[in-house]
Amino acid sequence: MMSVVTLAGVLLAAGPVTARLELTPDQGDRLALRLCFSSPQAHHLRYRLEVRSSGKAGTSRSSQSGELTSGPTPHCPLNNRLALNPDTQIQATLEWSLDGQPQPPIQQRYPTAQPTGPTPAEPAPGEPALPGIGVPEADEELMARTDPDTCPPPDGRPV
């Protein structure tokens, strides 16, 4: 079965807005890249997506930006296919704002990040072992939520 890599971020502001950045294998030598926004109420969004591809043949970088008004029907301003060689690594970074307020960037990589260092050692005596990280099976497991009432912005400004 072909692995599907998906990142979905959900942010709450005046009303919830869902930003979804997907990288999925498509037809063996291609990678589908899709960016979608949706919200129960209308919100003005600006976005800039940068895609960086690197491999033995070199590195390329492209970006696309735009504006839209989100709503209950998902708006998918990007739906592209990228060539994918066996050694290619793709990194997509979304910078966006919601009603003029910058939102945390969303980043996705393909293939998913592999450990760059040695395997972690056993915990020291008396320290609890950390559970392993499982691979999410459904979109619901990929949702990240922030609540402005319990998670204020790092600069302390009111939301």
VMD Tcl script that builds the backbone (N, CA, C; Angstrom):
set m [mol new atoms 477]
animate dup $m
set s [atomselect $m all]
$s set {name element resname resid chain x y z} {
  {N N MET 1 A 0.845 -1.178 0.000}
  {CA C MET 1 A 0.000 0.000 0.000}
  {C C MET 1 A 0.884 1.233 0.000}
  {N N MET 2 A 0.532 2.231 -0.784}
  {CA C MET 2 A 1.331 3.432 -0.907}
  {C C MET 2 A 1.120 4.320 0.318}
  {N N SER 3 A 2.204 4.823 0.874}
  {CA C SER 3 A 2.132 5.689 2.038}
  {C C SER 3 A 1.577 7.054 1.653}
  {N N VAL 4 A 0.744 7.607 2.518}
  {CA C VAL 4 A 0.200 8.940 2.299}
  {C C VAL 4 A 0.727 9.836 3.404}
  {N N VAL 5 A 1.318 10.959 3.019}
  {CA C VAL 5 A 1.854 11.912 3.975}
  {C C VAL 5 A 0.972 13.145 3.928}
  {N N THR 6 A 0.368 13.498 5.057}
  {CA C THR 6 A -0.544 14.628 5.095}
  {C C THR 6 A -0.295 15.436 6.352}
  {N N LEU 7 A -0.360 16.736 6.216}
  {CA C LEU 7 A -0.290 17.613 7.371}
  {C C LEU 7 A -1.519 18.486 7.343}
  {N N ALA 8 A -2.245 18.524 8.450}
  {CA C ALA 8 A -3.409 19.397 8.525}
  {C C ALA 8 A -3.299 20.210 9.792}
  {N N GLY 9 A -3.441 21.496 9.683}
  {CA C GLY 9 A -3.397 22.369 10.845}
  {C C GLY 9 A -4.726 23.062 11.002}
  {N N VAL 10 A -5.216 23.145 12.215}
  {CA C VAL 10 A -6.458 23.840 12.488}
  {C C VAL 10 A -6.142 24.943 13.480}
  {N N LEU 11 A -6.526 26.158 13.171}
  {CA C LEU 11 A -6.303 27.286 14.057}
  {C C LEU 11 A -7.639 27.935 14.359}
  {N N LEU 12 A -7.837 28.340 15.599}
  {CA C LEU 12 A -9.060 29.030 15.974}
  {C C LEU 12 A -8.772 30.514 16.084}
  {N N ALA 13 A -9.598 31.324 15.454}
  {CA C ALA 13 A -9.487 32.785 15.571}
  {C C ALA 13 A -10.899 33.286 15.826}
  {N N ALA 14 A -11.381 34.244 15.043}
  {CA C ALA 14 A -12.759 34.702 15.189}
  {C C ALA 14 A -13.717 33.547 14.907}
  {N N GLY 15 A -13.329 32.634 14.070}
  {CA C GLY 15 A -14.040 31.405 13.771}
  {C C GLY 15 A -12.996 30.418 13.304}
  {N N PRO 16 A -13.232 29.119 13.419}
  {CA C PRO 16 A -12.198 28.159 13.026}
  {C C PRO 16 A -11.878 28.222 11.533}
  {N N VAL 17 A -10.612 28.090 11.233}
  {CA C VAL 17 A -10.137 28.016 9.851}
  {C C VAL 17 A -9.252 26.791 9.748}
  {N N THR 18 A -9.459 25.996 8.732}
  {CA C THR 18 A -8.627 24.826 8.488}
  {C C THR 18 A -7.714 25.119 7.313}
  {N N ALA 19 A -6.416 24.943 7.532}
  {CA C ALA 19 A -5.430 25.041 6.453}
  {C C ALA 19 A -4.839 23.653 6.289}
  {N N ARG 20 A -4.885 23.123 5.085}
  {CA C ARG 20 A -4.400 21.765 4.842}
  {C C ARG 20 A -3.361 21.800 3.734}
  {N N LEU 21 A -2.181 21.269 4.040}
  {CA C LEU 21 A -1.091 21.144 3.083}
  {C C LEU 21 A -0.805 19.663 2.934}
  {N N GLU 22 A -0.978 19.141 1.733}
  {CA C GLU 22 A -0.836 17.701 1.492}
  {C C GLU 22 A 0.258 17.429 0.470}
  {N N LEU 23 A 1.076 16.436 0.760}
  {CA C LEU 23 A 2.043 15.879 -0.187}
  {C C LEU 23 A 1.746 14.391 -0.264}
  {N N THR 24 A 1.320 13.904 -1.427}
  {CA C THR 24 A 0.973 12.492 -1.561}
  {C C THR 24 A 1.589 11.901 -2.816}
  {N N PRO 25 A 2.165 10.692 -2.703}
  {CA C PRO 25 A 2.707 10.029 -3.892}
  {C C PRO 25 A 1.593 9.814 -4.911}
  {N N ASP 26 A 1.943 9.993 -6.188}
  {CA C ASP 26 A 0.950 9.896 -7.255}
  {C C ASP 26 A 1.604 9.254 -8.476}
  {N N GLN 27 A 1.155 8.108 -8.895}
  {CA C GLN 27 A 1.628 7.425 -10.104}
  {C C GLN 27 A 3.124 7.117 -10.064}
  {N N GLY 28 A 3.650 6.773 -8.911}
  {CA C GLY 28 A 5.029 6.295 -8.802}
  {C C GLY 28 A 6.114 7.338 -8.908}
  {N N ASP 29 A 6.160 8.102 -9.993}
  {CA C ASP 29 A 7.250 9.057 -10.180}
  {C C ASP 29 A 6.776 10.503 -10.051}
  {N N ARG 30 A 5.619 10.710 -9.429}
  {CA C ARG 30 A 5.081 12.062 -9.254}
  {C C ARG 30 A 4.619 12.222 -7.809}
  {N N LEU 31 A 4.584 13.476 -7.378}
  {CA C LEU 31 A 4.113 13.801 -6.040}
  {C C LEU 31 A 3.028 14.864 -6.184}
  {N N ALA 32 A 1.860 14.591 -5.609}
  {CA C ALA 32 A 0.765 15.563 -5.648}
  {C C ALA 32 A 0.930 16.528 -4.476}
  {N N LEU 33 A 0.830 17.822 -4.776}
  {CA C LEU 33 A 0.905 18.865 -3.762}
  {C C LEU 33 A -0.415 19.613 -3.797}
  {N N ARG 34 A -1.072 19.709 -2.646}
  {CA C ARG 34 A -2.380 20.359 -2.604}
  {C C ARG 34 A -2.473 21.233 -1.358}
  {N N LEU 35 A -2.989 22.438 -1.537}
  {CA C LEU 35 A -3.195 23.380 -0.443}
  {C C LEU 35 A -4.663 23.776 -0.434}
  {N N CYS 36 A -5.327 23.598 0.710}
  {CA C CYS 36 A -6.751 23.925 0.821}
  {C C CYS 36 A -7.030 24.684 2.116}
  {N N PHE 37 A -8.022 25.568 2.065}
  {CA C PHE 37 A -8.494 26.314 3.225}
  {C C PHE 37 A -10.005 26.165 3.301}
  {N N SER 38 A -10.544 26.106 4.531}
  {CA C SER 38 A -11.996 26.136 4.714}
  {C C SER 38 A -12.309 26.687 6.104}
  {N N SER 39 A -13.514 27.223 6.244}
  {CA C SER 39 A -13.967 27.755 7.535}
  {C C SER 39 A -15.483 27.894 7.498}
  {N N PRO 40 A -16.142 27.775 8.651}
  {CA C PRO 40 A -17.599 27.934 8.673}
  {C C PRO 40 A -18.041 29.339 8.260}
  {N N GLN 41 A -17.241 30.359 8.615}
  {CA C GLN 41 A -17.562 31.736 8.258}
  {C C GLN 41 A -16.477 32.279 7.344}
  {N N ALA 42 A -16.792 33.359 6.637}
  {CA C ALA 42 A -15.840 33.968 5.703}
  {C C ALA 42 A -14.683 34.631 6.450}
  {N N HIS 43 A -13.460 34.391 5.963}
  {CA C HIS 43 A -12.252 35.018 6.493}
  {C C HIS 43 A -11.351 35.364 5.317}
  {N N HIS 44 A -10.686 36.511 5.412}
  {CA C HIS 44 A -9.740 36.920 4.377}
  {C C HIS 44 A -8.395 36.262 4.678}
  {N N LEU 45 A -7.866 35.521 3.710}
  {CA C LEU 45 A -6.599 34.810 3.876}
  {C C LEU 45 A -5.604 35.267 2.826}
  {N N ARG 46 A -4.355 35.368 3.232}
  {CA C ARG 46 A -3.235 35.561 2.311}
  {C C ARG 46 A -2.293 34.402 2.560}
  {N N TYR 47 A -1.689 33.906 1.494}
  {CA C TYR 47 A -0.775 32.783 1.656}
  {C C TYR 47 A 0.422 32.939 0.730}
  {N N ARG 48 A 1.500 32.276 1.119}
  {CA C ARG 48 A 2.695 32.148 0.279}
  {C C ARG 48 A 3.236 30.750 0.541}
  {N N LEU 49 A 3.318 29.961 -0.503}
  {CA C LEU 49 A 3.832 28.602 -0.392}
  {C C LEU 49 A 5.150 28.521 -1.142}
  {N N GLU 50 A 6.177 28.078 -0.444}
  {CA C GLU 50 A 7.479 27.860 -1.076}
  {C C GLU 50 A 7.744 26.360 -1.099}
  {N N VAL 51 A 8.135 25.856 -2.261}
  {CA C VAL 51 A 8.444 24.436 -2.428}
  {C C VAL 51 A 9.896 24.324 -2.858}
  {N N ARG 52 A 10.643 23.538 -2.106}
  {CA C ARG 52 A 12.057 23.324 -2.398}
  {C C ARG 52 A 12.260 21.838 -2.681}
  {N N SER 53 A 12.904 21.553 -3.798}
  {CA C SER 53 A 13.180 20.181 -4.216}
  {C C SER 53 A 14.688 20.016 -4.316}
  {N N SER 54 A 15.218 18.965 -3.713}
  {CA C SER 54 A 16.662 18.733 -3.804}
  {C C SER 54 A 16.933 17.251 -4.018}
  {N N GLY 55 A 18.009 16.996 -4.748}
  {CA C GLY 55 A 18.421 15.635 -5.059}
  {C C GLY 55 A 19.757 15.669 -5.765}
  {N N LYS 56 A 20.162 14.535 -6.350}
  {CA C LYS 56 A 21.451 14.450 -7.040}
  {C C LYS 56 A 21.558 15.444 -8.191}
  {N N ALA 57 A 20.443 15.757 -8.828}
  {CA C ALA 57 A 20.461 16.665 -9.979}
  {C C ALA 57 A 20.566 18.133 -9.570}
  {N N GLY 58 A 20.444 18.425 -8.287}
  {CA C GLY 58 A 20.539 19.803 -7.830}
  {C C GLY 58 A 19.336 20.204 -6.998}
  {N N THR 59 A 19.196 21.509 -6.819}
  {CA C THR 59 A 18.129 22.055 -5.984}
  {C C THR 59 A 17.309 23.059 -6.786}
  {N N SER 60 A 16.008 23.015 -6.608}
  {CA C SER 60 A 15.146 24.025 -7.223}
  {C C SER 60 A 14.206 24.560 -6.152}
  {N N ARG 61 A 13.777 25.800 -6.366}
  {CA C ARG 61 A 12.862 26.421 -5.420}
  {C C ARG 61 A 11.828 27.205 -6.212}
  {N N SER 62 A 10.576 27.071 -5.815}
  {CA C SER 62 A 9.518 27.848 -6.451}
  {C C SER 62 A 8.568 28.334 -5.367}
  {N N SER 63 A 7.859 29.407 -5.657}
  {CA C SER 63 A 6.888 29.898 -4.690}
  {C C SER 63 A 5.661 30.408 -5.424}
  {N N GLN 64 A 4.571 30.390 -4.713}
  {CA C GLN 64 A 3.313 30.906 -5.238}
  {C C GLN 64 A 2.587 31.570 -4.083}
  {N N SER 65 A 1.947 32.692 -4.360}
  {CA C SER 65 A 1.214 33.387 -3.309}
  {C C SER 65 A -0.118 33.864 -3.858}
  {N N GLY 66 A -1.008 34.191 -2.944}
  {CA C GLY 66 A -2.313 34.673 -3.360}
  {C C GLY 66 A -3.165 35.072 -2.177}
  {N N GLU 67 A -4.384 35.469 -2.481}
  {CA C GLU 67 A -5.374 35.860 -1.481}
  {C C GLU 67 A -6.684 35.173 -1.820}
  {N N LEU 68 A -7.469 34.894 -0.796}
  {CA C LEU 68 A -8.791 34.322 -1.009}
  {C C LEU 68 A -9.658 34.588 0.202}
  {N N THR 69 A -10.934 34.371 0.035}
  {CA C THR 69 A -11.878 34.436 1.143}
  {C C THR 69 A -12.344 33.017 1.402}
  {N N SER 70 A -12.056 32.533 2.611}
  {CA C SER 70 A -12.435 31.158 2.942}
  {C C SER 70 A -13.918 31.096 3.265}
  {N N GLY 71 A -14.449 29.890 3.254}
  {CA C GLY 71 A -15.849 29.656 3.573}
  {C C GLY 71 A -16.067 28.173 3.798}
  {N N PRO 72 A -17.321 27.749 3.938}
  {CA C PRO 72 A -17.612 26.343 4.213}
  {C C PRO 72 A -17.154 25.392 3.106}
  {N N THR 73 A -17.181 25.859 1.858}
  {CA C THR 73 A -16.692 25.035 0.756}
  {C C THR 73 A -15.177 25.186 0.692}
  {N N PRO 74 A -14.418 24.078 0.741}
  {CA C PRO 74 A -12.957 24.205 0.692}
  {C C PRO 74 A -12.487 24.930 -0.571}
  {N N HIS 75 A -11.572 25.860 -0.389}
  {CA C HIS 75 A -10.904 26.545 -1.495}
  {C C HIS 75 A -9.513 25.947 -1.585}
  {N N CYS 76 A -9.172 25.404 -2.743}
  {CA C CYS 76 A -7.871 24.759 -2.945}
  {C C CYS 76 A -7.121 25.517 -4.040}
  {N N PRO 77 A -6.379 26.572 -3.653}
  {CA C PRO 77 A -5.701 27.379 -4.664}
  {C C PRO 77 A -4.531 26.678 -5.336}
  {N N LEU 78 A -4.026 25.621 -4.743}
  {CA C LEU 78 A -2.910 24.885 -5.344}
  {C C LEU 78 A -3.236 23.411 -5.423}
  {N N ASN 79 A -3.036 22.852 -6.601}
  {CA C ASN 79 A -3.205 21.421 -6.829}
  {C C ASN 79 A -2.234 21.064 -7.948}
  {N N ASN 80 A -0.988 20.783 -7.576}
  {CA C ASN 80 A 0.087 20.572 -8.550}
  {C C ASN 80 A 0.648 19.162 -8.478}
  {N N ARG 81 A 1.369 18.778 -9.511}
  {CA C ARG 81 A 2.105 17.511 -9.556}
  {C C ARG 81 A 3.578 17.846 -9.748}
  {N N LEU 82 A 4.428 17.197 -8.961}
  {CA C LEU 82 A 5.869 17.414 -9.038}
  {C C LEU 82 A 6.548 16.135 -9.488}
  {N N ALA 83 A 7.590 16.266 -10.323}
  {CA C ALA 83 A 8.387 15.096 -10.707}
  {C C ALA 83 A 9.126 14.609 -9.472}
  {N N LEU 84 A 9.230 13.297 -9.329}
  {CA C LEU 84 A 9.822 12.720 -8.130}
  {C C LEU 84 A 10.799 11.625 -8.518}
  {N N ASN 85 A 12.099 11.893 -8.391}
  {CA C ASN 85 A 13.126 10.878 -8.590}
  {C C ASN 85 A 13.345 10.157 -7.269}
  {N N PRO 86 A 13.925 8.946 -7.303}
  {CA C PRO 86 A 14.108 8.193 -6.059}
  {C C PRO 86 A 14.898 8.949 -4.987}
  {N N ASP 87 A 15.825 9.815 -5.391}
  {CA C ASP 87 A 16.640 10.529 -4.404}
  {C C ASP 87 A 16.106 11.926 -4.075}
  {N N THR 88 A 14.958 12.300 -4.613}
  {CA C THR 88 A 14.420 13.649 -4.427}
  {C C THR 88 A 13.817 13.827 -3.039}
  {N N GLN 89 A 14.103 14.971 -2.454}
  {CA C GLN 89 A 13.480 15.364 -1.195}
  {C C GLN 89 A 12.735 16.671 -1.444}
  {N N ILE 90 A 11.507 16.748 -0.963}
  {CA C ILE 90 A 10.656 17.919 -1.159}
  {C C ILE 90 A 10.352 18.530 0.203}
  {N N GLN 91 A 10.451 19.844 0.274}
  {CA C GLN 91 A 10.050 20.570 1.479}
  {C C GLN 91 A 9.103 21.680 1.056}
  {N N ALA 92 A 7.913 21.705 1.634}
  {CA C ALA 92 A 6.915 22.738 1.339}
  {C C ALA 92 A 6.651 23.527 2.618}
  {N N THR 93 A 6.716 24.861 2.519}
  {CA C THR 93 A 6.487 25.727 3.674}
  {C C THR 93 A 5.398 26.735 3.334}
  {N N LEU 94 A 4.349 26.749 4.141}
  {CA C LEU 94 A 3.232 27.670 3.965}
  {C C LEU 94 A 3.319 28.772 5.009}
  {N N GLU 95 A 3.393 30.016 4.544}
  {CA C GLU 95 A 3.267 31.182 5.416}
  {C C GLU 95 A 1.931 31.813 5.065}
  {N N TRP 96 A 1.126 32.137 6.084}
  {CA C TRP 96 A -0.201 32.645 5.796}
  {C C TRP 96 A -0.700 33.564 6.894}
  {N N SER 97 A -1.715 34.361 6.547}
  {CA C SER 97 A -2.339 35.238 7.533}
  {C C SER 97 A -3.851 35.088 7.441}
  {N N LEU 98 A -4.485 35.278 8.577}
  {CA C LEU 98 A -5.931 35.146 8.717}
  {C C LEU 98 A -6.472 36.505 9.144}
  {N N ASP 99 A -7.270 37.127 8.314}
  {CA C ASP 99 A -7.814 38.459 8.593}
  {C C ASP 99 A -6.705 39.427 9.002}
  {N N GLY 100 A -5.567 39.356 8.304}
  {CA C GLY 100 A -4.447 40.258 8.544}
  {C C GLY 100 A -3.513 39.850 9.667}
  {N N GLN 101 A -3.821 38.780 10.395}
  {CA C GLN 101 A -2.985 38.332 11.511}
  {C C GLN 101 A -2.133 37.143 11.070}
  {N N PRO 102 A -0.794 37.266 11.162}
  {CA C PRO 102 A 0.070 36.148 10.767}
  {C C PRO 102 A -0.246 34.897 11.584}
  {N N GLN 103 A -0.197 33.761 10.919}
  {CA C GLN 103 A -0.437 32.466 11.553}
  {C C GLN 103 A 0.875 31.681 11.568}
  {N N PRO 104 A 0.991 30.682 12.443}
  {CA C PRO 104 A 2.218 29.878 12.456}
  {C C PRO 104 A 2.417 29.195 11.105}
  {N N PRO 105 A 3.660 29.170 10.606}
  {CA C PRO 105 A 3.918 28.487 9.332}
  {C C PRO 105 A 3.600 26.996 9.446}
  {N N ILE 106 A 3.239 26.413 8.329}
  {CA C ILE 106 A 3.004 24.970 8.243}
  {C C ILE 106 A 4.060 24.424 7.297}
  {N N GLN 107 A 4.746 23.372 7.726}
  {CA C GLN 107 A 5.814 22.807 6.906}
  {C C GLN 107 A 5.575 21.315 6.727}
  {N N GLN 108 A 5.863 20.842 5.529}
  {CA C GLN 108 A 5.719 19.423 5.219}
  {C C GLN 108 A 6.920 18.979 4.404}
  {N N ARG 109 A 7.346 17.742 4.628}
  {CA C ARG 109 A 8.482 17.168 3.898}
  {C C ARG 109 A 8.087 15.830 3.284}
  {N N TYR 110 A 8.715 15.532 2.169}
  {CA C TYR 110 A 8.557 14.216 1.555}
  {C C TYR 110 A 9.918 13.777 1.028}
  {N N PRO 111 A 10.361 12.565 1.296}
  {CA C PRO 111 A 9.715 11.637 2.225}
  {C C PRO 111 A 9.780 12.188 3.642}
  {N N THR 112 A 9.007 11.581 4.529}
  {CA C THR 112 A 8.981 12.068 5.900}
  {C C THR 112 A 10.385 12.018 6.471}
  {N N ALA 113 A 10.641 12.869 7.442}
  {CA C ALA 113 A 11.984 12.998 8.017}
  {C C ALA 113 A 12.466 11.669 8.587}
  {N N GLN 114 A 13.688 11.352 8.275}
  {CA C GLN 114 A 14.342 10.173 8.823}
  {C C GLN 114 A 15.292 10.635 9.922}
  {N N PRO 115 A 15.566 9.810 10.928}
  {CA C PRO 115 A 16.508 10.215 11.965}
  {C C PRO 115 A 17.861 10.538 11.348}
  {N N THR 116 A 18.475 11.637 11.796}
  {CA C THR 116 A 19.784 12.016 11.273}
  {C C THR 116 A 20.898 11.611 12.220}
  {N N GLY 117 A 20.562 11.168 13.401}
  {CA C GLY 117 A 21.577 10.775 14.382}
  {C C GLY 117 A 21.399 9.325 14.769}
  {N N PRO 118 A 22.155 8.903 15.766}
  {CA C PRO 118 A 22.039 7.519 16.216}
  {C C PRO 118 A 20.696 7.277 16.896}
  {N N THR 119 A 20.346 6.029 17.022}
  {CA C THR 119 A 19.126 5.644 17.712}
  {C C THR 119 A 19.240 6.067 19.168}
  {N N PRO 120 A 18.185 6.647 19.759}
  {CA C PRO 120 A 18.265 7.079 21.151}
  {C C PRO 120 A 18.620 5.925 22.075}
  {N N ALA 121 A 19.386 6.248 23.102}
  {CA C ALA 121 A 19.809 5.236 24.073}
  {C C ALA 121 A 18.647 4.888 24.992}
  {N N GLU 122 A 18.815 3.817 25.733}
  {CA C GLU 122 A 17.825 3.432 26.727}
  {C C GLU 122 A 17.755 4.531 27.787}
  {N N PRO 123 A 16.580 4.733 28.407}
  {CA C PRO 123 A 16.495 5.757 29.444}
  {C C PRO 123 A 17.365 5.390 30.642}
  {N N ALA 124 A 17.844 6.416 31.338}
  {CA C ALA 124 A 18.653 6.191 32.535}
  {C C ALA 124 A 17.789 5.507 33.583}
  {N N PRO 125 A 18.411 4.753 34.496}
  {CA C PRO 125 A 17.621 4.095 35.545}
  {C C PRO 125 A 16.773 5.118 36.299}
  {N N GLY 126 A 15.505 4.791 36.505}
  {CA C GLY 126 A 14.593 5.677 37.212}
  {C C GLY 126 A 13.841 6.638 36.306}
  {N N GLU 127 A 14.275 6.787 35.043}
  {CA C GLU 127 A 13.565 7.661 34.108}
  {C C GLU 127 A 12.549 6.831 33.330}
  {N N PRO 128 A 11.347 7.375 33.131}
  {CA C PRO 128 A 10.351 6.609 32.372}
  {C C PRO 128 A 10.728 6.557 30.891}
  {N N ALA 129 A 10.388 5.444 30.273}
  {CA C ALA 129 A 10.618 5.310 28.827}
  {C C ALA 129 A 9.556 6.126 28.099}
  {N N LEU 130 A 9.958 6.807 27.043}
  {CA C LEU 130 A 9.008 7.572 26.244}
  {C C LEU 130 A 8.325 6.649 25.248}
  {N N PRO 131 A 7.019 6.831 25.032}
  {CA C PRO 131 A 6.337 5.973 24.056}
  {C C PRO 131 A 6.814 6.289 22.645}
  {N N GLY 132 A 6.733 5.295 21.776}
  {CA C GLY 132 A 7.102 5.494 20.381}
  {C C GLY 132 A 6.090 6.380 19.680}
  {N N ILE 133 A 6.488 6.917 18.566}
  {CA C ILE 133 A 5.591 7.755 17.775}
  {C C ILE 133 A 4.970 6.879 16.703}
  {N N GLY 134 A 3.649 6.808 16.703}
  {CA C GLY 134 A 2.952 6.005 15.711}
  {C C GLY 134 A 2.651 6.816 14.464}
  {N N VAL 135 A 2.344 6.140 13.392}
  {CA C VAL 135 A 1.972 6.798 12.142}
  {C C VAL 135 A 0.462 6.974 12.137}
  {N N PRO 136 A -0.030 8.212 12.001}
  {CA C PRO 136 A -1.476 8.431 11.983}
  {C C PRO 136 A -2.128 7.677 10.828}
  {N N GLU 137 A -3.300 7.133 11.090}
  {CA C GLU 137 A -4.018 6.366 10.080}
  {C C GLU 137 A -5.128 7.176 9.408}
  {N N ALA 138 A -5.684 8.153 10.124}
  {CA C ALA 138 A -6.819 8.907 9.588}
  {C C ALA 138 A -6.560 10.399 9.727}
  {N N ASP 139 A -7.233 11.203 8.902}
  {CA C ASP 139 A -7.069 12.656 8.944}
  {C C ASP 139 A -7.331 13.214 10.335}
  {N N GLU 140 A -8.310 12.638 11.070}
  {CA C GLU 140 A -8.639 13.149 12.394}
  {C C GLU 140 A -7.431 13.085 13.331}
  {N N GLU 141 A -6.544 12.105 13.113}
  {CA C GLU 141 A -5.366 11.974 13.957}
  {C C GLU 141 A -4.304 13.017 13.625}
  {N N LEU 142 A -4.457 13.720 12.520}
  {CA C LEU 142 A -3.461 14.686 12.075}
  {C C LEU 142 A -3.827 16.115 12.447}
  {N N MET 143 A -4.942 16.312 13.099}
  {CA C MET 143 A -5.402 17.660 13.395}
  {C C MET 143 A -4.633 18.240 14.576}
  {N N ALA 144 A -4.253 19.488 14.457}
  {CA C ALA 144 A -3.617 20.231 15.538}
  {C C ALA 144 A -4.528 21.397 15.862}
  {N N ARG 145 A -4.786 21.615 17.121}
  {CA C ARG 145 A -5.689 22.687 17.504}
  {C C ARG 145 A -4.980 23.636 18.469}
  {N N THR 146 A -5.249 24.906 18.303}
  {CA C THR 146 A -4.799 25.887 19.280}
  {C C THR 146 A -5.998 26.708 19.685}
  {N N ASP 147 A -6.110 26.982 20.948}
  {CA C ASP 147 A -7.203 27.773 21.483}
  {C C ASP 147 A -6.607 29.062 22.017}
  {N N PRO 148 A -6.969 30.226 21.448}
  {CA C PRO 148 A -6.372 31.486 21.881}
  {C C PRO 148 A -6.567 31.761 23.367}
  {N N ASP 149 A -7.625 31.190 23.986}
  {CA C ASP 149 A -7.846 31.427 25.410}
  {C C ASP 149 A -6.832 30.690 26.279}
  {N N THR 150 A -6.371 29.536 25.826}
  {CA C THR 150 A -5.424 28.764 26.630}
  {C C THR 150 A -4.019 28.787 26.065}
  {N N CYS 151 A -3.847 29.223 24.835}
  {CA C CYS 151 A -2.534 29.278 24.188}
  {C C CYS 151 A -2.323 30.674 23.618}
  {N N PRO 152 A -1.955 31.660 24.478}
  {CA C PRO 152 A -1.762 33.008 23.937}
  {C C PRO 152 A -0.571 33.055 23.004}
  {N N PRO 153 A -0.546 34.016 22.084}
  {CA C PRO 153 A 0.595 34.157 21.177}
  {C C PRO 153 A 1.874 34.375 21.980}
  {N N PRO 154 A 3.040 33.977 21.422}
  {CA C PRO 154 A 4.289 34.085 22.157}
  {C C PRO 154 A 4.647 35.520 22.541}
  {N N ASP 155 A 4.167 36.515 21.805}
  {CA C ASP 155 A 4.511 37.895 22.144}
  {C C ASP 155 A 3.582 38.476 23.207}
  {N N GLY 156 A 2.603 37.705 23.676}
  {CA C GLY 156 A 1.725 38.127 24.755}
  {C C GLY 156 A 0.607 39.066 24.345}
  {N N ARG 157 A 0.501 39.390 23.052}
  {CA C ARG 157 A -0.546 40.306 22.611}
  {C C ARG 157 A -1.898 39.609 22.693}
  {N N PRO 158 A -2.974 40.369 22.967}
  {CA C PRO 158 A -4.304 39.743 23.004}
  {C C PRO 158 A -4.731 39.310 21.615}
  {N N VAL 159 A -5.531 38.257 21.575}
  {CA C VAL 159 A -6.011 37.727 20.297}
  {C C VAL 159 A -7.354 38.314 19.980}
}
mol reanalyze $m
mol bondsrecalc $m
mol representation Tube
mol addrep $m
